[in-house]
Amino acid sequence: MVLKFGELSGAGDPAGAGGVQLLQNRPNPFSKMTTIGFVLPVQTNAQLRVYDLNGRLIQTVENNYPAGYNEEKLHLEGASGLLFYELITPFSVLTKRMMAAK
């Protein structure tokens, strides 16, 4: 067995989901506003959705994004506690958690 540093192992896809990467929001925890970054392998339509702990949809942003790094600034003033956000693309659906503090 050989250890290779600087490389990700997987099913031949370094980003793990068709080249799509969903990054951790910043700041986390946040109050009122947060920024969510993501990387797309090609220009495509994508949706960013935010849910509360009960699965209630809080916010949706849909756009045609260019290839590479993109980010959305979300204003979530009424949200609190544990939230989930997901990035939906033709290649995959990726989900992460974030914390909203009042």
N, C-alpha and C positions, 0 to 999 in steps of 0.2 A: 504494500500500500504506500502510495506517495502522496504527501500533503502538498498542495499547491496554494500558495498565498496570493491574494489579489484576484482570484477567480472564484466565481460562484458555481457550485455544482447543481445540476438539475437535469431536466429533460432536454438539454441542448439549447435552453433559452435563458440567457443570463439575467434578464429582468424577472423571469418567473411567470409571466402572464402575457405572452404575446408581445413582449417588449414594453408593456405598460408598467409604470411605477406610481404608486400612491404614497406620498410622503406624509410624515406626521405634521399635524397642524402646528402653527406657532402664533402666539405663545400658547403653551398648554400647561396648566389651566389658563383659561382666558376669561375676560369680562367684557361683554358687549360685542367685541369684534375679534375675529381670528382669520388667519390666512392659511389656505390649504394649497399645497403645491403638488404637481403631478407631472409625469413625463410620458409622452406619447411617441410611438415609433414612426407614425405617419400622420398627416393631417386627417382629422376625422371628427365626426360628431361625438360628443360625450355629454353625459349628465353627471352632476355632482348632487347627491341627495344627503340631507341631514335628518336623522331620526332621534326621538327621545328614547328613554329606556323602555317605554311601553310599546314601541314600534310606530308611534304616531309621526307622520311626515311633517317636519318643521319647515324645511326650505328645499327648493330645487333650483339648480342653475343648469341651463342647457345651452350649448354653444358649439360652433364648428371651430375647433382649436388647431393651430399649426403643429407640426411635428416638433418635438423637443420639450423643453421645460415650459410649463404654464402654471398660473396660480389664480386663485379666486379669493377675494376678500369678502368674508361673510359677516353681516351684521346680525347677531343673534341676541339682542338685548333681553328678550323675555325668557330665554332658555337658562336652565340651571341643572346641575348634576351631570351624570354620565350621559353622553350623547354618542351616537354612531354616525359615521359618514362613509358613503360609498361612491366609488367612481365606476360608472357604467359605460363601457365602450363596446364596439363590435367584437373586440378580442377577449374581454373578460369583465368580471365584476369584482372589484377589490374593496375591502371594508377595513376601517380602522376606528379606534375609540378616541374620544377627547373629553375633557372635563370643563364644564362651564361653571364659573364661580360668581356669586352675586356680591 
